Amino acid sequence: MKIDSCLILSAGLGTRMGPIGKILPKPLWPIFEKKIIELQINFAESLGIEKIYINGHHCHAQLKEFIDLFNKDRSKKVIYLYEPTLLGSGGGVHNAANLEEYKGVLLYLAVDQFYFFDQFYLDLAKNLISSHGAVLFGLDLDKAEIYNRLIIENNLIKGIEGPKSSSLVTFSGMGLINLESLTPKQGVSSFFDTVANFNERPVYIITPKNVDYWDFGTSQNYLKSCFRLLGEKEGRFLEFCKEEAVFAPRQVHQSLNSYGTLGTKNLINLSKKRVENPTGKNAIILDIGKDFLEIKFSGLFFNEISEKVLC
């Protein structure tokens, strides 16, 4: 089966992005020269998906303005779904499913995570989705990682347990949804209650091997992932970023672990303004409301807001 549409979940409150997340919605955080949401849209389109939905709630006006500009002069328009009341991860899917008249297959994508694996696994999911309510992509975990874990029997989800579970697989935030299998639901709901309810319909789990997974979902993960990407030598996500012109080549200074400001170490300066980093601590300057900034600690800087983040 083909994938008919995609929903990029973008309506979160940004609480995991610290004080900056209160005024800058996560989808609009930059990964060097591109926005997170821009890369997710292009990723979905690279899979041949033509109808793409983005839901929004927090900092709604900023997100809508960006999408309107992004859509300008494009033949394929991204469809923005504003949620005056936050509908939750399940309600957001039903909101999009209603527009699809609960027909077809929808790709579910969390805006802050990128998951690359062999085409074989996506083809397998497309073959399985007609006989399942959902086919979700799992992610292998280390025992110490703090994520909820899936209880799996014969490749079907049977339960969800906390981080102390012996299971080593979690939901990656990416999956296919068989919209025709859903019972229409209005209002607020969670993903595993009304979309991938494994107690009501079979939910298949595929856990790919040899994957490339990137998480930008917290301020700490964002800092770590950006510096990891800056120093990366190879990988599927890196190749995708190069294809999408994420890096301005003249701004990359790998020997200094820096971007945008020659002569400083451990600094990603996206502000185009003068910055000094005398401590050499990892810092990302998203923007500054002044002409000069001296970095005194490791963390994130945006206008007049700064957040100490260890990396």
C-alpha positions as CSV (number, residue, x, y, z in Angstrom):
1,M,0.0,0.0,0.0
2,K,1.1,3.6,-0.5
3,I,1.3,6.3,2.1
4,D,-1.5,8.8,1.4
5,S,-0.7,11.5,3.9
6,C,1.5,12.5,6.8
7,L,0.9,14.3,10.1
8,I,3.9,16.0,11.7
9,L,3.0,16.4,15.4
10,S,4.0,20.0,16.2
11,A,1.5,21.2,18.8
12,G,3.4,20.5,22.0
13,L,3.9,23.2,24.6
14,G,7.7,23.3,24.3
15,T,8.1,22.7,28.0
16,R,11.1,20.4,27.5
17,M,12.9,23.2,25.6
18,G,13.5,25.3,28.7
19,P,12.8,29.0,29.0
20,I,13.5,29.6,25.3
21,G,10.9,27.1,24.3
22,K,8.3,29.3,26.0
23,I,8.7,31.9,23.2
24,L,10.2,29.9,20.3
25,P,8.1,26.9,19.2
26,K,10.2,23.8,18.9
27,P,9.4,23.2,15.2
28,L,11.1,26.6,14.4
29,W,14.3,25.8,16.3
30,P,17.1,25.8,13.7
31,I,19.3,22.9,12.8
32,F,22.0,25.2,11.4
33,E,20.6,26.9,8.3
34,K,17.2,25.1,8.3
35,K,14.3,24.8,10.7
36,I,13.3,21.5,12.3
37,I,9.9,21.6,10.7
38,E,11.4,22.4,7.3
39,L,13.5,19.3,7.4
40,Q,10.6,17.1,8.5
41,I,8.5,18.3,5.6
42,N,11.2,17.6,3.2
43,F,11.8,14.2,4.7
44,A,8.1,13.3,4.3
45,E,8.2,14.5,0.7
46,S,11.3,12.4,0.0
47,L,9.1,9.4,0.8
48,G,6.7,10.4,-2.0
49,I,4.0,11.8,0.3
50,E,2.2,14.7,-1.3
51,K,-0.4,15.6,1.4
52,I,1.3,16.8,4.6
53,Y,-0.5,18.1,7.7
54,I,1.1,20.0,10.5
55,N,-0.8,20.7,13.7
56,G,0.0,23.7,15.9
57,H,-1.1,25.2,19.2
58,H,1.8,26.8,21.2
59,C,3.1,30.0,19.6
60,H,0.5,29.4,16.9
61,A,1.1,32.7,15.1
62,Q,4.8,32.1,14.6
63,L,4.3,28.6,13.2
64,K,1.5,29.7,10.9
65,E,3.6,32.6,9.6
66,F,6.5,30.3,8.8
67,I,4.3,27.7,7.0
68,D,2.6,30.4,5.0
69,L,6.0,31.7,3.8
70,F,7.2,28.1,3.2
71,N,4.2,27.4,1.1
72,K,4.6,30.5,-1.0
73,D,5.3,29.7,-4.7
74,R,5.2,25.9,-3.9
75,S,3.0,23.7,-6.0
76,K,2.5,21.3,-3.1
77,K,1.1,23.1,-0.1
78,V,1.5,22.0,3.5
79,I,-1.8,22.0,5.4
80,Y,-1.7,23.7,8.8
81,L,-4.2,22.6,11.4
82,Y,-4.5,25.0,14.3
83,E,-5.7,23.5,17.5
84,P,-7.3,26.3,19.7
85,T,-7.5,23.6,22.4
86,L,-4.6,21.2,22.5
87,L,-6.0,17.9,21.3
88,G,-3.2,15.6,22.3
89,S,-1.3,13.0,20.2
90,G,-4.4,11.0,19.5
91,G,-6.8,13.9,18.9
92,G,-4.3,15.5,16.5
93,V,-4.4,12.3,14.4
94,H,-8.2,12.2,14.4
95,N,-8.3,15.9,13.4
96,A,-6.3,15.0,10.3
97,A,-8.1,11.7,9.7
98,N,-11.4,13.6,9.6
99,L,-10.1,15.6,6.7
100,E,-9.1,12.4,5.0
101,E,-12.6,11.0,5.6
102,Y,-10.9,8.2,7.6
103,K,-9.5,6.7,4.4
104,G,-6.0,5.7,3.5
105,V,-2.7,5.4,5.3
106,L,-1.2,8.2,7.3
107,L,2.5,8.5,8.4
108,Y,2.8,9.7,12.0
109,L,5.9,11.8,12.7
110,A,7.1,13.4,15.9
111,V,8.5,16.8,14.9
112,D,11.6,16.6,17.1
113,Q,13.0,13.2,16.1
114,F,14.6,11.9,12.9
115,Y,14.8,8.2,12.2
116,F,16.6,6.7,9.3
117,F,16.7,3.0,8.4
118,D,16.8,0.7,5.4
119,Q,14.0,1.0,2.8
120,F,13.2,-2.7,3.5
121,Y,11.6,-1.8,6.8
122,L,9.3,0.9,5.4
123,D,8.3,-1.5,2.6
124,L,7.5,-4.1,5.2
125,A,5.3,-1.7,7.1
126,K,3.4,-0.7,3.9
127,N,2.8,-4.4,3.2
128,L,1.5,-5.0,6.8
129,I,-0.6,-1.9,7.4
130,S,-3.8,-3.2,5.5
131,S,-4.2,-5.9,8.2
132,H,-3.3,-3.9,11.2
133,G,-4.6,-0.8,12.9
134,A,-1.1,0.6,13.0
135,V,2.5,-0.4,12.3
136,L,4.9,1.5,14.5
137,F,8.6,1.7,14.3
138,G,10.4,0.7,17.5
139,L,13.8,1.9,18.8
140,D,16.3,-0.3,20.6
141,L,17.3,1.0,24.0
142,D,20.2,0.7,26.4
143,K,19.1,-0.6,29.8
144,A,19.9,2.8,31.4
145,E,17.9,5.0,29.1
146,I,14.8,6.5,30.6
147,Y,12.0,5.8,28.2
148,N,8.7,4.0,28.5
149,R,9.1,0.5,27.0
150,L,6.9,-1.7,24.8
151,I,5.8,-5.2,25.8
152,I,5.9,-7.2,22.6
153,E,4.7,-10.7,21.7
154,N,5.0,-12.0,18.2
155,N,5.7,-8.5,16.9
156,L,2.5,-7.1,18.4
157,I,2.3,-4.6,21.2
158,K,0.7,-6.0,24.3
159,G,1.5,-3.3,26.8
160,I,3.6,-0.3,27.8
161,E,5.7,-0.2,31.0
162,G,8.0,2.4,32.6
163,P,11.7,2.8,32.2
164,K,12.5,0.0,34.8
165,S,10.9,-2.6,32.5
166,S,13.1,-5.4,31.2
167,S,12.0,-4.6,27.7
168,L,14.6,-2.7,25.6
169,V,12.3,-1.3,22.9
170,T,10.4,2.0,22.9
171,F,8.2,3.8,20.3
172,S,10.4,6.0,18.1
173,G,7.7,8.5,17.3
174,M,7.3,7.3,13.7
175,G,4.6,4.9,12.4
176,L,1.9,4.1,9.8
177,I,-1.8,4.5,10.8
178,N,-4.6,2.6,9.0
179,L,-7.2,5.4,9.1
180,E,-10.0,3.1,8.0
181,S,-9.5,1.0,11.2
182,L,-10.0,4.0,13.5
183,T,-13.2,4.7,15.3
184,P,-13.8,8.4,14.8
185,K,-13.2,10.5,18.0
186,Q,-13.8,14.1,18.7
187,G,-11.7,16.2,21.1
188,V,-8.7,15.5,23.3
189,S,-7.3,12.0,23.3
190,S,-3.9,10.2,23.6
191,F,-2.2,8.2,20.9
192,F,-2.4,4.8,22.5
193,D,-6.0,5.2,23.6
194,T,-7.7,6.2,20.3
195,V,-5.1,5.6,17.5
196,A,-2.8,2.7,18.4
197,N,-5.0,1.0,21.0
198,F,-3.4,-2.5,21.0
199,N,-6.3,-3.8,23.2
200,E,-8.8,-3.1,20.4
201,R,-6.9,-3.7,17.2
202,P,-3.6,-5.3,16.3
203,V,-0.7,-2.9,16.5
204,Y,2.5,-4.3,14.8
205,I,5.9,-3.2,15.9
206,I,9.0,-3.2,13.6
207,T,12.3,-2.5,15.2
208,P,14.8,-1.8,12.4
209,K,18.5,-2.6,12.7
210,N,21.5,-0.4,11.7
211,V,19.5,2.8,12.3
212,D,20.4,6.4,12.5
213,Y,18.3,8.1,15.2
214,W,18.4,11.8,16.2
215,D,16.5,13.4,19.1
216,F,16.1,17.2,19.3
217,G,13.2,17.0,21.8
218,T,14.8,18.6,24.9
219,S,17.1,21.6,25.3
220,Q,19.9,19.2,26.3
221,N,19.3,16.8,23.4
222,Y,19.1,19.7,21.0
223,L,22.5,21.0,22.2
224,K,24.1,17.5,22.1
225,S,22.6,16.6,18.7
226,C,23.7,19.9,17.0
227,F,27.3,19.4,18.2
228,R,27.2,15.7,17.3
229,L,26.0,16.6,13.8
230,L,28.7,19.3,13.4
231,G,31.4,16.7,14.2
232,E,29.8,13.8,12.2
233,K,31.9,12.2,9.4
234,E,29.2,9.9,7.9
235,G,25.7,8.8,8.5
236,R,22.3,8.8,6.8
237,F,21.0,11.9,8.6
238,L,24.2,13.7,7.8
239,E,23.8,12.9,4.1
240,F,20.2,14.0,4.3
241,C,21.3,17.3,5.9
242,K,23.9,17.9,3.2
243,E,21.3,17.3,0.5
244,E,19.0,19.8,2.2
245,A,21.7,22.4,2.4
246,V,21.6,22.5,6.2
247,F,25.2,23.7,6.4
248,A,26.7,26.8,4.8
249,P,30.1,25.2,3.9
250,R,32.2,28.4,4.7
251,Q,30.7,28.5,8.2
252,V,31.9,25.0,9.2
253,H,35.1,24.9,11.2
254,Q,35.4,21.2,12.3
255,S,38.9,21.6,13.7
256,L,37.5,24.1,16.2
257,N,34.2,22.3,16.7
258,S,32.5,25.5,15.8
259,Y,30.2,27.0,13.2
260,G,29.7,30.6,12.1
261,T,32.5,32.3,13.9
262,L,36.1,31.6,13.0
263,G,38.6,31.7,15.8
264,T,36.4,30.4,18.6
265,K,36.1,26.9,19.9
266,N,33.0,24.8,20.7
267,L,30.6,27.5,19.5
268,I,27.6,27.4,17.0
269,N,26.8,30.9,16.2
270,L,23.6,31.3,14.1
271,S,23.0,34.9,14.9
272,K,25.4,36.5,12.3
273,K,26.5,38.8,15.1
274,R,29.8,39.1,17.0
275,V,30.3,36.4,19.7
276,E,33.3,35.5,21.8
277,N,33.6,32.2,23.6
278,P,36.5,32.6,26.0
279,T,35.6,29.6,28.1
280,G,35.5,27.2,25.2
281,K,32.3,25.7,26.5
282,N,29.7,24.2,24.1
283,A,27.2,27.0,23.3
284,I,24.6,27.6,20.6
285,I,23.6,31.2,19.8
286,L,20.2,31.0,18.2
287,D,19.9,34.8,18.1
288,I,20.9,37.7,20.2
289,G,19.2,41.1,20.5
290,K,22.6,42.9,20.7
291,D,25.7,43.4,18.5
292,F,28.1,41.5,20.8
293,L,27.9,38.7,23.3
294,E,30.5,37.1,25.4
295,I,29.8,33.5,26.4
296,K,30.4,32.6,30.0
297,F,28.9,29.1,30.2
298,S,27.8,26.1,28.2
299,G,24.2,26.4,27.0
300,L,21.7,28.1,24.7
301,F,21.2,31.8,24.0
302,F,18.2,33.5,22.4
303,N,17.7,37.2,22.5
304,E,17.8,38.1,26.2
305,I,17.2,34.5,27.4
306,S,20.1,32.1,28.2
307,E,19.9,28.6,29.6
308,K,22.8,26.7,31.1
309,V,22.9,23.3,29.5
310,L,25.7,20.7,30.0
311,C,26.7,18.7,27.0
